[in-house]
Amino acid sequence: MKKCILILLVLTLFLSGCWDRRELNELSITMALGIDKVKNEYLVSAQVIVPSEVSMQASSGRSAVTLYQASGETVYEAFRKMTKDAPRKIYPGHLRILVISEELAKEGISESLDLLARDWELRSDFYVVIAKDLTASEVLNVTTPIESIPANKMFNALKTSERIWAATEGVILDDLLTNLTSDGKEAVLTGIKVIGDKELGSSKQNVESITPSTRIQYDHLGVFKEDRLVGWLTEDEGRGYSDITDTVEKTVTAISCPKGGKIAIEIFDFDSTIKGSINKGEPEVDIHIQAKGNVGEVQCSIDLTKPESMNEIQKIYEKEMKELIEQTINTVQSQYESDIFGFGEAIHRSNPKEWKEMKEHWDEKFANLTVHVHVEMKDLRIGTLNNSFLRKIED
């Protein structure tokens, strides 16, 4: 026993402490980063927490964050140059969101991401978005109500929207890098824009009124080809993309009533599968979708107690969903020739030998690819009411 204790004591002599330990008062906790391209240099913006303002005891009512900026020939250089202004080392270990300007995204984002992909201080579970029609620094310079730290607002809004609306896509760094380097699937990123007066957006006044003068809002999906942004989907096409790629958790879809008007269907269960095949030497893809939902709102005259009415609504949902998905595919094929859906991956899984021969010219194959869409509403429930009170008023 004494021998074991002696061995343990000797081993402790060779154990070191935390060699990279840092005190919190030596770090500037960075919650959001923005990357712009100004002439031939990168402009990096860091949204940093003001410690005294996130403390309930010491807060003086000023902004909970401040913005540091620096330019450099590389992102890493600009990042380090911030120390000329910031009193503490910029620490991105708690990063929630990375904003890349649309101008830079059109040039290519690979070089911008290299530092973030290899930096050991960074977790890779932060979202990446594109500043639409403005710079990344302008987005990070807007104050937000409810969430005093704008980065938290941006992170939580995208997470919530992706989960219950399905027209946006929360893409973390790992997934983005996978799509950028994948054979048979291209990347998409959600756009973010500033609504209102950008100058007032940075002031405290912006969050002191019921209706802020300036807001940050997510807007459409950006389509990439290799590492370059080549265009934007509409909101409906963004929803079609989510349907195809099986990223829908919950959403609401307004469909036509049989005799005019609209019915809103809440989708609570959604499943989409993509299967590839080779037919007479040419690739084909089958998309099979199954959905379950509730009638969420009725704005027409229809008797929901009749089984034939519910069957008719289900058929309308299947028809309109199929049309939306086919329109989305046609837009991407004809305008962008970028396989953001992963159809190439489906062909690779089903026919690896044939894929090896066609992957070098997959863009051309994708643009002319035959896609069969199958939509089935498996279960449609009425909700808490049998018929809308509107029906009684009309009667």
N, C-alpha and C positions, 0 to 999 in steps of 0.2 A: 504493500500500500504506500509506504514511504517513498519507494522507488518511483511509483506512478506520479505522485505529487511533485517529486523532484523534476521529472521529465517535463511536466506541465509548466513548471516555473521557468525552466530553461527555454521552452518554446515561446513563452511570452516575451522573451527578450528580442525575438526576431519579428514580433508583430508590430506593425506601425499603426499609427492613428489614421484619421482621414486625411490623406495627403492633399486632397483637393478641397478641403473644408473651407467654406467662406462664411463670414458673418453677414446677416441680412442687411446690416447698416452699411455694407460695402457694395451692395448690388442695387441696380435699377431694374426692378421687376418689369419686364416687357410683356404686354398682353397682346399687342398687335404690331405687325410689321407691314410696311408698304414699300413697293419697289417701282420706281419710275425710271424712264430713260430720258435724260436731258442732254441733247447733242450726243457726244460719244461717252458720256459718263452715266453711271447708275446713281440715282438719288434714292437713298434709303431713309425711311421715316420710321421711328419707333415710338409707339404709344406706351408711355411708362406710368406706372402708378405713383401717385404722390402719397407716401405713407401716412402723413399726418391727416390727410383728408379721408382716408378709409377707416380711420380710427374714430369711433363714436365719441370718445372722450376729448380728443384733441382737435377734431374737425372745426374749421373756421368758416365753412360754407363755400370755399373756393372749389375749383374744378378738381375732381378726383384723379385726373391724369394730366400729363403734359407731353408735348411732342418734341422729340429731338430729331435732327436731320443732318445728314452729311452726304457728300458726293465723292465718288472714286471711280477709278477705271474698272474695278471689280466690286462686287457686293461686299466681299470680305473687307476690302480696304475701306469702303464707306462705313461699314459697321464699326471698325476700330477707330475711325476718325471722329466718331461721335463723342469720344472721351475728351475732345477739345472743348466741348460744351457741357456734357453731362458730368456731374460731380462724382458719379459712381459708374462702375462698369455695367454696360448694358447686358442684362442677363435674360435670355429668351427661353429659359427652361419651363416657363408656364404659358407659353404662347398659345393663344386661342385661334388666331386667324391671320392669314397672310393675304394681302391685297396687292394684285399686280395690275398695272395700268393697261388699258386696252391697246394703247400704242405699242407698248413693249410686248404684249401678247401677240400682236400681229407680226412683230419681228422674230419672235421665238422666245420661249421661256426656259429652255434647258440650262443655259449658262446661269440664269438667275437662281435656279434651284439647286445648283451643285453644292454650294456652301451649306444650305439647309439640310440637304440629304446626308452630308458627311459629318456635320457638327455633332459631337457626342453630347453636348449640353441640351440639345433639342429633342423633345419627344416628337413623334411624327403623327400625333393624333389631332393636329390642328387643321382647320378648314382652309382651303385655297379658293379665292374668288377673283373675279375680274372687275375692275372699276370701269363701268360703262360710260363712255362719252366724257370722261374726266380723269384726273390723275388720282393715283393711290393716296397721295398726301392729302388731297382735298377730302377724301372719304374719312381718313383718320382724324381730321380736324373738326369733326362735327360732334357736338355734345348731344347726349340722349337722355330722355326722361325715363323713369322707372329704374333703368340700370344706369348707375352713375359712372360706371366704366364702360365706354362705348364698345370695346372689344367683346365684353360679355353680352351686350345687346346683339351684336352681329352674330356671335356664336349661337346664342339661344334662339334667335329668330330663324336662322337657317335650319337648326336642328328641329324646331317645332314645325316649320313650314314643310320640310321634307317628310315629316312623319304624318301630317294630317291634311296636306294639300296636294303634294305629289307633282307640282310643276317645277320645283326646284330640286337641286341635287347637292347634298352635302358631301363634298369630295375631300378626303384627307390626303396628306402628302404621300403616304405609302401607296394608296390606290391610284393617285395621279401618276406617280413614277411607273407603276405597273402598266398602266394604259399607254404611257408614252413609249414604253419599250416593248410592248406586246406585238406579236404578229397576229393580225386579225381583229384588232379592236383599237379604235382611236379614243381620245379623251374628250370629255366635256367639262366645263366649269360654269358655275352659276354666276351671273352678272349682278353687280351691286351699283346702285346709283344714288345720287343726292337730289332730293326734291326740295325746291325752295331756294332761298337766298343763301348761297354758300358762305358769304361774308358773315352773316348773322349766325350761321351754324356753329361757329366756334365760340360764341359768347354765352355767358351765363343766362342772358335774357332768353335764349332759345328754349330753355327748359323751365322758365318761370311762368309760362302761360299754358292754358289748357290745350291750345293748338300750337305746337312749336312752329316757328317760321321755317325751319329746315328739318328734314327727316332723312334717314337712311332707309332704303328699301331694296329688297332683292328683285331682280328683273331679268327673266328669260335665261336660257341656257346658251353658252357659247360653244360652237363646234370647232374642234381642232383637227388639223391634218398634220401628222407628225407633231412638232411642238409649236405650231403656229395657229393662231386664231384665224379662222377663215369665214366666220359668219355667225349669225344668231338665229335660234329657233324662236317662233312665236310662243306665247304662253300655252296655247292649245297643243302645239307640236312638242313643247316641253313635257306636257302631260302624256302625250303619245309615247315619247321616249321612255318615261318612267314605266308606262304600261308594258312596253316591249321588253325592257331590261329587268323586269320583276323587282323594282324598288318601291312599289306602292305598298304602304302599310294601311293607311286610311285616306279617303278623299271623298269629295262630293262632286257629282256629275249631274248637270241639268240636261234632261232629254225632252223630246217633244211628246206631248200628249196625242192620243189618236185623233182627236178632233180639234186640235189647236191648244195653245197654252203650253205650260212647262211643268214638269215634275222633277224635283231634286232627289237624286238617289245617293244615300250615304253608303259608300263601299267600305265594309269592315273586314273583308277577307278577299285576297286577290292572289292569284297564282299564274305565272307566265313561264312557259318553257319554250326554248328555241332548239329546233332539231335541224341539222344539216344533212344533205344527201347529194348524190351525183345522179343526174338523169340524162342519159344519152350523152355523157361526157361533159355536161354542164352542171354547175352547182345550183342547188335549190335550197330554200329554207322554209320550214313550216313553223309558224308561231301558234301555240295553243294557249288560250287564256280562259280561265275559269274565275268567276266572281260571285260573291255573295253580298247582299246589301239590304238596306232598309229604305222604305219610302220616307224621306225626311221632310218634304214640303210639297204641297199640291196647289197648283195655280191653274186648274182647269176643272171642267165638269166630267167626272168619271166615277163610276161605282166600284170602289175597291173591294167590295164584299163579293163580287162575282169573280170566280176563278178565271173566266175568259178575259176579263179586264187585266188581271195580273199577268196572265200569259202574254197578252198583247204588249204590255209595258216591257216585259223581259225581252221580247223580240225587237222592240224599238231600241232598247239599250244595246243589244248585240249588234244591230245594224249600224247604229251611230258610232259605237266604239270601233267597229271594224273599219268604217270610213275614215275615222280620225287616225287610226294607226297606219292605214294605207297612204293617207295624205302625208303623214310625217315621213314615212319611208321614201315616198316619191320625191319630197322636197330635198331630203338629204342626198338621195341618189343623183338627182338632176342638177342641183345647185352646188353641192360640195364634194361629191364623190369621196366621202370620208365615212368609213364603217365604224360609227360610234356605237352601234348596237351589239357588236361582237359576233356578227354573222360568220366572219372568217374563222373565229374560234370554234364555232359550231361545226363548220366544214372540217376543220382540223381534227376535232374529236371523232367525227363519224368516218372520215376518209383521209387519214394521215398521209397516205402515199400520194393521192391526187393533190392534196393541199401543198405538198412540197413542190410540186410542179407549177402550181398557179399562184403561190403567195407573192412572188416577185412582181406580178402584174395584177394584184388583187384589186387595186383601185378601179381598173377598167372592168374587171369581172363584177365587182360590187355595183357599179353604175347600171349594169344590165341584168342584175340578179333577179330571178323570179322568186317572189316571196308569197306564200300562201298563209292567210290569216284566218284563224278559227276562234270565235268568241262565244262563250257559253255563260249565261247567267244561271248559276246552279240553284240559287235560293234567293227569293225576294220576299221580304217581310213587310207587313203593313205599318208597323210601328205601334204607338200607343192609341191611335184613333183608327176606327174602321174607315170612315169617310170624312173628308174635310168639311168643316162648318161652312165653307164657301158653297158647297153643294146644296146645303139647306137654305142658304140665303137666295141662291138662284132659283130653287124650287118654289 
